[in-house]
């Protein structure tokens, strides 16, 4: 009998697979559920002050109350409209700038330095400036969200284009492919993984800009709910709005991941172990 015959590791892996059902997303839910259970138990035991951090059940009650009177639905709808509109506008600008700078050294000289300087400005510092420029209505908030969405997609588009193997473009050129064809069939597909990472990062930056614009001053949206709840020390409503912001980020990131899976279905990537 050899050592290979005594190897029991495949059987151990099989038994582990039986203990953990292979249901998509099930294992991802374990940590959040455990965290919520510990949070609820600590709050009920009095270890956490309800003014500092209410129990999840209290936050759920606040969500039901605000949903019934329609305030939560209106706030979420307004914030989601600002997020998606600003993201679309900003991502289009970031992608166009990334393509231009990635393909042209002259465009890099013209735009990159200014964009890098603008990228370093905090959103909270820009919120009052945008309010002065565009007014205190929707335009200023959408403009700030668009501004935030530009830079991750711009940077990742440039990085993806510059990472494409130059030999692929040379091979395409020898077969008579023109400049536009090389960009369309070689450069953009080669840069697509990096571009899609930029899309996901742009969504998170757009959400951060949305929070900054609404907290700085908004009569509607989740930021307005937070400001009102802060005045009346309604910590449950504040935490609820923060959690909704997080859920918006998760939902938009999930959509981006599905798009990434569809656009990159041709690529064999390392799945992790």
For each residue, the residues with C-beta under 8 A, 3 or more apart:
1: 5 6
2: 5 6
3: 6 7
4: 7
5: 1 2
6: 1 2 3
7: 3 4 10
8: 11 12
9: 12 13
10: 7 13 14
11: 8 14 15
12: 8 9 15 16
13: 9 10 16 17
14: 10 11 17 18
15: 11 12 18 19
16: 12 13 19 20
17: 13 14 20 22
18: 14 15
19: 15 16
20: 16 17 27
21: 26
22: 17
23: 26
24:
25: 28 29
26: 21 23 29 30
27: 20 30
28: 25 31 32
29: 25 26 32 33
30: 26 27 33 34
31: 28 34 35
32: 28 29 35 36
33: 29 30 36 37
34: 30 31 37 38
35: 31 32 38 39
36: 32 33 39 40 56
37: 33 34 40 41
38: 34 35 41 42
39: 35 36 42 43 48 53 55 56
40: 36 37 43 44 55 56 57
41: 37 38 44 45
42: 38 39 45 47 48
43: 39 40 46 47 48 50 53 54 55 56 58
44: 40 41 55
45: 41 42
46: 43
47: 42 43
48: 39 42 43 52 53 55
49: 52 53
50: 43 53 54 55 58 235
51: 233 235
52: 48 49 235
53: 39 43 48 49 50 235 239
54: 43 50 58 59 235 236 239
55: 39 40 43 44 48 50 58 59
56: 36 39 40 43 59 60
57: 40 60 61
58: 43 50 54 55 61 62 236
59: 54 55 56 62 63 236 239 240 243
60: 56 57 63 64
61: 57 58 64 65 236
62: 58 59 65 66 234 236 237 240
63: 59 60 66 67 72 240
64: 60 61 67 68
65: 61 62 68 69
66: 62 63 69 71 72 225 237 240
67: 63 64 70 72 73
68: 64 65
69: 65 66
70: 67 73 74
71: 66 74 75 225
72: 63 66 67 75 76 225 240 244
73: 67 70 76 77
74: 70 71 77 78 220
75: 71 72 78 79 220 221 222 224 225 241
76: 72 73 79 80 222 244 248
77: 73 74 80 81
78: 74 75 81 82 220 221 222
79: 75 76 82 83 210 214 221 222 223 245 248
80: 76 77 83 84 248
81: 77 78 84 85
82: 78 79 85 86 138 141 142 145 210 213 214 221
83: 79 80 86 87 145 206 207 210 248 252
84: 80 81 87 88
85: 81 82 88 89 142 145
86: 82 83 89 90 141 142 143 144 145 146 148 149 206 209 210
87: 83 84 90 91 145 146 149 202 203 206 252
88: 84 85 91 92
89: 85 86 92 93 142 146 149
90: 86 87 93 94 145 146 147 148 149 150 153 202 206
91: 87 88 94 95 149 150 153 199 202
92: 88 89 95 96
93: 89 90 96 97 146 150
94: 90 91 97 98 149 150 151 152 153 154 157 198 202
95: 91 92 98 99 153 154 157 195
96: 92 93 99 100
97: 93 94 100 101 111 115 150 154 157
98: 94 95 101 102 153 154 155 156 157 158 161 195 198
99: 95 96 102 103 157 161 183
100: 96 97 103 104 107 111
101: 97 98 104 107 108 111 112 154 158
102: 98 99 157 158 160 161 162 187 191
103: 99 100 107 161 183 187
104: 100 101 107 108
105: 108 109
106: 109 110
107: 100 101 103 104 110 111
108: 101 104 105 111 112 158
109: 105 106 112 113
110: 106 107
111: 97 100 101 107 108 114 115
112: 101 108 109 115 116
113: 109 116 117
114: 111 117 118
115: 97 111 112 118 119 150 151 154
116: 112 113 119 120
117: 113 114 120 121
118: 114 115 121 147 151
119: 115 116 151
120: 116 117
121: 117 118 125 126
122: 125 126 212
123: 126 127 144 147 148 208 209 212 213
124: 127 212 215 216
125: 121 122 128 129
126: 121 122 123 129 130 144 147 212
127: 123 124 130 131 140 144 212 213 216 217
128: 125 131 132 216 217
129: 125 126 132 133
130: 126 127 133 134 140 141 143 144 147 213
131: 127 128 134 135 136 140 216 217
132: 128 129
133: 129 130 140 143
134: 130 131 137 139 140 143
135: 131 139 140
136: 131 140 217
137: 134 140
138: 82 141 142
139: 134 135 142 143
140: 127 130 131 133 134 135 136 137 143 144 213
141: 82 86 130 138 144 145 210 213 214 218 221
142: 82 85 86 89 138 139 145 146
143: 86 130 133 134 139 140 146 147
144: 86 123 126 127 130 140 141 147 148 209 210 212 213
145: 82 83 85 86 87 90 141 142 148 149 206 209 210 213
146: 86 87 89 90 93 142 143 149 150 206
147: 90 118 123 126 130 143 144 150 209
148: 86 90 123 144 145 151 202 205 206 208 209 210
149: 86 87 89 90 91 94 145 146 152 153 202 203 205 206 209
150: 90 91 93 94 97 115 146 147 153 154 202
151: 94 115 118 119 148 154 155 202 205
152: 94 149 155 156 198 201 202 204 205
153: 90 91 94 95 98 149 150 156 157 195 198 199 201 202
154: 94 95 97 98 101 115 150 151 157 158 198
155: 98 151 152 158 159 198
156: 98 152 153 159 160 194 195 197 198 201
157: 94 95 97 98 99 102 153 154 160 161 191 194 195 198
158: 98 101 102 108 154 155 161 162
159: 155 156 162 163 194
160: 102 156 157 163 164 190 191 192 193 194 195 198
161: 98 99 102 103 157 158 164 187 190 191
162: 102 158 159
163: 159 160 190 191 194
164: 160 161 168 169 186 187 190 191
165: 168 169 190
166: 169 170
167: 170 171
168: 164 165 171 172 186 190
169: 164 165 166 172 173 182 186 187
170: 166 167 173 174
171: 167 168 174 175
172: 168 169 175 177 181 182 185 186
173: 169 170 176 177 182
174: 170 171
175: 171 172
176: 173
177: 172 173 181 182 185 186
178: 181 182
179: 182 183
180: 183 184
181: 172 177 178 184 185 186
182: 169 172 173 177 178 179 185 186 187
183: 99 103 179 180 186 187 188
184: 180 181 187 188
185: 172 177 181 182 188 189
186: 164 168 169 172 177 181 182 183 189 190
187: 102 103 161 164 169 182 183 184 190 191
188: 183 184 185 191 192 195
189: 185 186 192
190: 160 161 163 164 165 168 186 187
191: 102 157 160 161 163 164 187 188 194 195
192: 160 188 189 195 196 263 264
193: 160 196 197 264 267
194: 156 157 159 160 163 191 197 198
195: 95 98 153 156 157 160 188 191 192 198 199
196: 192 193 199 200 256 259 260 263 264
197: 156 193 194 200 201
198: 94 98 152 153 154 155 156 157 160 194 195 201 202
199: 91 153 195 196 202 203 256 259 260
200: 196 197 203 204 253 256 257 260
201: 152 153 156 197 198 204 205
202: 87 90 91 94 148 149 150 151 152 153 198 199 205 206
203: 87 149 199 200 206 207 249 252 253 256
204: 152 200 201 207 208 249 253
205: 148 149 151 152 201 202 208 209
206: 83 86 87 90 145 146 148 149 202 203 209 210
207: 83 203 204 210 211 245 248 249 252
208: 123 148 204 205 211 212
209: 86 123 144 145 147 148 149 205 206 212 213
210: 79 82 83 86 141 144 145 148 206 207 213 214
211: 207 208 214 215 223 245
212: 122 123 124 126 127 144 208 209 215 216
213: 82 123 127 130 140 141 144 145 209 210 216 218 223
214: 79 82 141 210 211 218 221 222 223 224 226
215: 124 211 212 218 223 226 227
216: 124 127 128 131 212 213 223
217: 127 128 131 136
218: 141 213 214 215 221 223 224 227
219: 224
220: 74 75 78 224
221: 75 78 79 82 141 214 218 224 225
222: 75 76 78 79 214 225 226 241 244 245
223: 79 211 213 214 215 216 218 226 227 241
224: 75 214 218 219 220 221 227 228
225: 66 71 72 75 221 222 228 229 237 241
226: 214 215 222 223 229 230 237 238 241 242
227: 215 218 223 224 230 231
228: 224 225 231 232 234 237
229: 225 226 232 233 234 235 236 237 238 241
230: 226 227 233 234 238
231: 227 228
232: 228 229
233: 51 229 230
234: 62 228 229 230 237 238
235: 50 51 52 53 54 229 238 239
236: 54 58 59 61 62 229 239 240
237: 62 66 225 226 228 229 234 240 241
238: 226 229 230 234 235 241 242
239: 53 54 59 235 236 242 243
240: 59 62 63 66 72 236 237 243 244
241: 75 222 223 225 226 229 237 238 244 245
242: 226 238 239 245 246
243: 59 239 240 246 247
244: 72 76 222 240 241 247 248
245: 79 207 211 222 241 242 248 249
246: 242 243 249 250
247: 243 244 250 251
248: 76 79 80 83 207 244 245 251 252
249: 203 204 207 245 246 252 253
250: 246 247 253 254
251: 247 248 254 255
252: 83 87 203 207 248 249 255 256
253: 200 203 204 249 250 256 257
254: 250 251 257 258
255: 251 252 258 259
256: 196 199 200 203 252 253 259 260
257: 200 253 254 260 261
258: 254 255 261 262
259: 196 199 255 256 262 263
260: 196 199 200 256 257 263 264
261: 257 258 264 265
262: 258 259 265
263: 192 196 259 260
264: 192 193 196 260 261 267 269
265: 261 262
266:
267: 193 264
268:
269: 264
270:
271:
272:
273:
